């Protein structure tokens, strides 16, 4: 009986962790959209804060499950996160800090594309945010 309870507890926790990660990534998508909305309305500092929250959601998800199954085998997401942080996310932060509308539009598009690339690699290309307005 104890083994059954232990096994069911482990399965429940594993399911819970997966649900939390899915929720974090949905939150990251919402935060990306909110960042863009704030930027478009001229609320640059609030947009930068929201971008940091988006980063936190993505980073926590990858830290809690750094490897994911993909159609081609296991994928280590940590190098992808590093590339995202040093590439399009850094460009977005810089554009928001400089209040540069043109650069931020390009950075949003690049960031979203990087998100799509990572999600495609792991076979989960179901982003709700289809494009950056």
N, C-alpha and C positions, 0 to 999 in steps of 0.2 A: 504494500500500500504506500509506503514511504517513497519507493522508487517511482511509482505512478504519479504521486504528488509532485515530486522533484521534476520529473519529465514534463508534466503539464505546466509547472511554474516556469521552467526554462523556455518552453515554446511560447508561453504567453508573453514573457519578457522580450523574446526575440521579435515577436509580432509587434509589440509596443514600440520597440526601437525603430523598426521599419516604418511604422506609422508616423513617429515623430520626425524622422528624416524626410518623409514625403511632405509632411506639414511644413517643415522648415523651407523646403524648396518652393512650395506654393507661396509661402510668405515672402521669399526672396523675389519671386516674380511680381508679387503685389508691390513690394518695396521698390523694384525697378520702375514700375509704372508710376508710383507715387513720386519718385525722384524726378522723373521726366516732367510730370505735371507741375511740381514745385518749381523746377527750372524754367519751364515755359511761362509761369506766372511771375517770374522775377524774384522768387524767394530762394536765392542762391545758397545762403547759409543753411536753410532748412533742407534744401536738396542735398547738400553735402552731408548733413547729418543722416538723412535717410539712406544715402548711398553707403555710408558706414554701417548702418543697420542691415542693409542688404548683404554687404560683405560678411558680416557676422553670421547671418543665416547660412550662407553658402559654406563658409569656413567651418562652422560647427558641424554641419552635415558631413563634410568630407573627413573631418577629424574623427567623428564617431564611427564612420565606415569608410576607411581610406581605400579599400579595394572593393570593386563591384564586379559582379558577373556581367559578361557581355556575350553577344553571339559568337565572338572569336576567342573567348576565354576570360580569365580574370584581368582586370585593368586597375592599375594603381592610379588613383585620382590626384594624389599629392603633386606630381609634376604638372598636371593640368591646372590645378589651383594656383601653383606658383606662376605659371605662364599667364593666367587670367589676372592675377594680382599685379604682376609687373608690366603687363601689356595694356589691355583695354580698360581695366579698372583704374590703373594709375593715370591713364589718359583722361578718363572721366573725372577723377578727383582734381587733376590739374585744371581742366577746363572749367569745372565748377568753382574752384578757388579763384580763377582769373575772371569769372563772370563772362566767359567767352561762349556766346550762343552758337556760333558756327562750329567751333571745336567740340562743344558738348553734344551737338546733334550727331556729328561723325563718331564721337566716342560711344554714344548710346547705341548706335547701329553696330559698331564693332563689338561692343560688349555683348549685345544680344546674339550676334553671330557666334561668338566664342561659346556662349551658353549652349546654343544649338549644336555646335560641334561636339562638345563634351557629352551632351545628352544623346546624340546620335551614336557616338562610340559605345555607350553602354546600352543602347537599344531602347532608350526612353525619350524619344524626341517628341514628347507630347506637351510642349510648352503652351501655356494658355495665352501668352503674349505673342501673338503672331508676327507683329511688326511694331517698330517704334514710330509713333505718329510725329 
